[in-house]
Amino acid sequence: MPDVYIVTLGCPKNTVASRRLERGLSLLDVGVVDDPEAATAIIVNTCGFIDAAKEESIDVLLELGKRRSNNSGPKIIAIGCLAERYGQELSKAIPEVDCFLSFDELRSLPKILQVEGDINLDLQTHRGAATAYLEISDGCNNKCSFCAIPGIRGPYRSRPAEHIVAEAGYLAENGCKELIVIGQDTGVYGYDLLPKTNLPALLGRLAAVRGIGWIRLMYLQPQYASAELISVMAAETKICAYLDLPFQHADPKIIKAMKRWGDERVYLKIIDDIRQKIPDIALRTSVIVGFPGETKTELARLAHFLRRAELDYVGVFEFSAEEGTPAANYAGQLSERTKRSRSEQIRSLADEISDRRLSRFIDRALDVLVESGSDNYFVGRNEFQAPEIDGEVIISGAGLKPGDMTSVKIEAHSDYDLVGRLDHG
């Protein structure tokens, strides 16, 4: 039987896809190894969202190709968004890669690997980690002028609630304590199912899964921050006081050009309504600077919004003119230098605001999920921090292990990290 090594690039959705692939292959008795030198095939799960991600994916494929001599060595198989979007062109440009598989062609993997049977990609593997991403949908119906995702992933498709809840149960049985709910647009969940359901109902079912301590909601478009959803979040203790709302900008001219919903006034009202029901909530957003036609006036409007909103975390991205998107052909494209300067300006402001927001945790005891460490030094996160993007909690204390949930008295903060010691009451 073949042994496969999987390289995962890009977003958490790719992480989930790779874990599902790993489980599906293991059910076919295909070994999934941690050493590429021991593999008979290397599968690269690529990202094709923005230019930087595309370049990284291509660089990885080229580097793997260099290691082959006269087509000997492991097969190289590219999957994921880059393969979906540019597979035909890249198969000619990088002949060292044996095949580029679109999403629909993943079912052919057993044949390519020369094993019998059909591959099941419904459940992800889990090796006892305390945190897992739970994908509830794929695709997107939004028409944001800067985004290539609808063209890559297709229209919005909700996973059946029964499949999601079953996967959550499987993850909990294998040691997961935190579920991070993801999808291109989580707030739309359930509209396309029969009978119809919605995100609040799904969260209620997930909260009933035994063993799960935290449920974290990501990628909620602001128009779907409904009163029903916020009420469920406020009432259910398992749902983290944390919400990711990608506003992208605040100036009405830029928002219209982006073909997005809302404006600064509406966004501030949403934020106020949320904080009325969940006063301690941590709010994350993402913004794009340097969009075509953005002047210093529009940038100032964005900065004004961020000062008033006082968001805990802001991801700042420079506009990338993605092939096939309307915004790539808009007039008023800005130079890379201007975009970089503006991103630095907004990042500096975001850092300043986050510093103030983090200070509210000083002298408080927070529940922390331990992720790593040994002896008297451990690292974890509280409910106000998503993994890899929001900082960590540095813990002084003994007797902990990964997966523990413990109370930590916060004493200081450094950049985005909190620093504390075990709280003994």
Backbone hydrogen bonds, N-H to C=O, Kabsch-Sander energy under -0.5 kcal/mol:
donor,donor_aa,acceptor,acceptor_aa,energy
4,V,31,G,-3.7
5,Y,41,A,-2.3
7,V,43,I,-3.0
8,T,6,I,-0.5
9,L,7,V,-0.5
9,L,45,N,-2.2
14,N,11,C,-1.1
15,T,11,C,-1.3
16,V,12,P,-2.3
17,A,13,K,-2.2
18,S,14,N,-2.6
19,R,15,T,-2.1
20,R,16,V,-2.4
21,L,17,A,-2.3
22,E,18,S,-2.6
23,R,19,R,-2.1
24,G,20,R,-2.8
25,L,21,L,-2.6
26,S,22,E,-2.2
27,L,23,R,-1.9
28,L,24,G,-0.5
28,L,25,L,-1.1
29,D,26,S,-1.7
30,V,25,L,-2.6
31,G,2,P,-1.8
31,G,29,D,-0.5
33,V,4,V,-2.6
33,V,31,G,-0.6
38,A,35,D,-1.6
39,A,36,P,-1.3
40,T,3,D,-2.8
41,A,3,D,-1.4
42,I,75,K,-3.4
43,I,5,Y,-2.7
44,V,42,I,-0.5
44,V,77,I,-2.9
45,N,7,V,-3.5
45,N,43,I,-0.6
46,T,44,V,-1.1
46,T,79,I,-2.5
54,K,50,I,-2.4
55,E,51,D,-2.7
56,E,52,A,-2.0
57,S,53,A,-2.3
58,I,54,K,-2.6
59,D,55,E,-2.6
60,V,56,E,-2.2
61,L,57,S,-2.1
62,L,58,I,-2.7
63,E,59,D,-2.5
64,L,60,V,-2.4
65,G,61,L,-2.3
66,K,62,L,-1.9
67,R,63,E,-0.9
67,R,64,L,-0.6
68,R,65,G,-1.3
72,S,69,S,-1.8
75,K,40,T,-2.3
77,I,42,I,-2.9
77,I,75,K,-0.5
78,A,99,C,-2.7
79,I,44,V,-2.8
81,C,46,T,-1.3
84,E,80,G,-2.3
85,R,81,C,-2.4
86,Y,82,L,-2.9
87,G,83,A,-1.2
90,L,86,Y,-2.8
91,S,87,G,-2.1
92,K,88,Q,-0.8
92,K,89,E,-0.6
93,A,89,E,-1.7
94,I,90,L,-3.1
97,V,94,I,-1.8
98,D,76,I,-1.5
99,C,76,I,-1.3
101,L,78,A,-3.1
101,L,99,C,-0.5
102,S,100,F,-0.5
106,L,103,F,-1.1
107,R,104,D,-0.6
108,S,105,E,-2.0
109,L,106,L,-2.0
112,I,108,S,-2.0
113,L,109,L,-2.7
114,Q,110,P,-0.5
114,Q,111,K,-0.8
115,V,110,P,-2.9
121,L,119,I,-0.6
125,T,19,R,-1.9
132,A,178,E,-2.4
134,L,180,I,-3.0
135,E,133,Y,-0.6
136,I,182,I,-2.6
137,S,182,I,-0.6
138,D,157,R,-2.0
140,C,154,G,-2.3
145,S,258,M,-2.2
147,C,144,C,-1.3
151,G,148,A,-0.6
152,I,148,A,-1.3
152,I,149,I,-0.7
153,R,149,I,-3.5
154,G,149,I,-0.6
154,G,150,P,-1.5
157,R,138,D,-2.8
159,R,136,I,-2.8
163,H,160,P,-0.6
164,I,160,P,-1.9
165,V,161,A,-2.9
166,A,162,E,-2.1
167,E,163,H,-2.2
168,A,164,I,-2.4
169,G,165,V,-2.2
170,Y,166,A,-2.2
171,L,167,E,-2.6
172,A,168,A,-2.5
173,E,169,G,-2.3
174,N,170,Y,-1.0
174,N,171,L,-0.5
175,G,172,A,-1.7
176,C,171,L,-2.5
177,K,130,A,-3.0
178,E,130,A,-2.3
179,L,214,W,-2.5
180,I,132,A,-2.4
181,V,179,L,-0.7
181,V,216,R,-3.1
182,I,134,L,-2.3
186,T,183,G,-0.5
186,T,219,Y,-1.5
188,V,185,D,-1.4
189,Y,186,T,-1.7
191,Y,188,V,-1.7
193,L,190,G,-1.4
197,T,190,G,-1.3
202,L,198,N,-2.0
203,L,199,L,-2.8
204,G,200,P,-1.9
205,R,201,A,-1.6
206,L,202,L,-2.5
207,A,203,L,-2.3
208,A,204,G,-0.7
208,A,205,R,-0.6
209,V,206,L,-1.6
212,I,209,V,-1.3
213,G,177,K,-2.6
214,W,177,K,-2.4
215,I,238,K,-2.1
216,R,179,L,-3.2
217,L,242,Y,-0.6
218,M,181,V,-2.0
218,M,216,R,-0.5
220,L,244,D,-2.3
221,Q,219,Y,-0.8
224,Y,221,Q,-2.4
225,A,222,P,-1.7
226,S,224,Y,-2.1
230,I,226,S,-2.4
231,S,227,A,-2.2
232,V,228,E,-2.0
233,M,229,L,-2.4
234,A,230,I,-2.4
235,A,231,S,-2.0
236,E,232,V,-2.2
237,T,235,A,-0.7
239,I,236,E,-1.2
240,C,215,I,-2.5
240,C,238,K,-0.6
242,Y,240,C,-2.4
243,L,282,A,-2.0
244,D,217,L,-0.9
245,L,243,L,-0.7
245,L,284,R,-3.1
247,F,245,L,-1.3
248,Q,286,S,-2.7
249,H,247,F,-1.1
255,I,251,D,-2.7
256,K,252,P,-2.3
257,A,253,K,-2.0
258,M,254,I,-2.2
259,K,255,I,-0.5
259,K,256,K,-1.2
260,R,255,I,-2.3
264,E,250,A,-1.0
267,Y,263,D,-2.8
268,L,264,E,-2.5
269,K,265,R,-1.9
270,I,266,V,-2.3
271,I,267,Y,-2.4
272,D,268,L,-2.4
273,D,269,K,-2.6
274,I,270,I,-2.3
275,R,271,I,-2.4
276,Q,272,D,-1.7
277,K,273,D,-1.2
278,I,274,I,-2.9
281,I,278,I,-1.9
282,A,241,A,-2.3
283,L,281,I,-0.5
284,R,243,L,-2.7
285,T,313,Y,-1.9
287,V,315,G,-2.7
288,I,248,Q,-2.8
289,V,317,F,-2.6
293,G,332,G,-2.3
294,E,291,F,-2.5
299,L,295,T,-2.2
300,A,296,K,-2.2
301,R,297,T,-1.7
302,L,298,E,-1.9
303,A,299,L,-2.4
304,H,300,A,-2.5
305,F,301,R,-2.2
306,L,302,L,-2.3
307,R,303,A,-2.1
308,R,304,H,-2.0
309,A,305,F,-2.9
310,E,306,L,-1.9
312,D,283,L,-1.1
313,Y,283,L,-1.9
315,G,285,T,-2.8
316,V,314,V,-0.6
317,F,287,V,-2.6
317,F,315,G,-0.5
319,F,289,V,-2.6
322,E,320,S,-1.5
325,T,322,E,-2.0
327,A,145,S,-2.6
328,A,325,T,-1.0
329,N,326,P,-1.9
330,Y,327,A,-1.2
334,L,290,G,-0.5
339,K,335,S,-2.4
340,R,336,E,-2.6
341,S,337,R,-2.3
342,R,338,T,-2.4
343,S,339,K,-2.4
344,E,340,R,-2.1
345,Q,341,S,-1.8
346,I,342,R,-2.4
347,R,343,S,-2.7
348,S,344,E,-2.1
349,L,345,Q,-1.7
350,A,346,I,-2.7
351,D,347,R,-2.7
352,E,348,S,-1.9
353,I,349,L,-2.3
354,S,350,A,-2.8
355,D,351,D,-2.3
356,R,352,E,-1.5
357,R,353,I,-2.4
358,L,354,S,-2.8
359,S,355,D,-1.2
360,R,357,R,-1.3
361,F,358,L,-2.0
362,I,359,S,-1.2
363,D,410,I,-2.9
364,R,361,F,-2.1
366,L,364,R,-0.6
366,L,408,V,-2.8
368,V,406,T,-3.2
369,L,381,R,-3.2
370,V,368,V,-0.7
370,V,404,D,-3.1
371,E,379,V,-3.1
372,S,379,V,-1.8
374,S,377,Y,-2.0
377,Y,374,S,-2.3
378,F,395,I,-2.3
379,V,372,S,-2.5
380,G,393,V,-2.3
381,R,369,L,-1.7
383,E,367,D,-0.5
385,Q,382,N,-1.9
389,I,386,A,-0.8
390,D,386,A,-1.4
393,V,380,G,-3.3
394,I,392,E,-0.5
394,I,418,L,-3.2
395,I,378,F,-3.3
395,I,393,V,-0.6
396,S,420,G,-2.0
397,G,376,N,-1.3
397,G,395,I,-0.5
403,G,370,V,-3.0
404,D,401,K,-2.1
406,T,368,V,-2.6
406,T,404,D,-0.5
408,V,366,L,-2.7
409,K,421,R,-3.0
410,I,364,R,-2.9
410,I,408,V,-0.7
411,E,419,V,-3.2
412,A,419,V,-1.9
414,S,417,D,-2.4
417,D,414,S,-2.5
418,L,392,E,-2.9
419,V,412,A,-3.0
420,G,394,I,-2.8
421,R,409,K,-1.8
422,L,396,S,-2.1
423,D,407,S,-2.7
424,H,422,L,-0.7
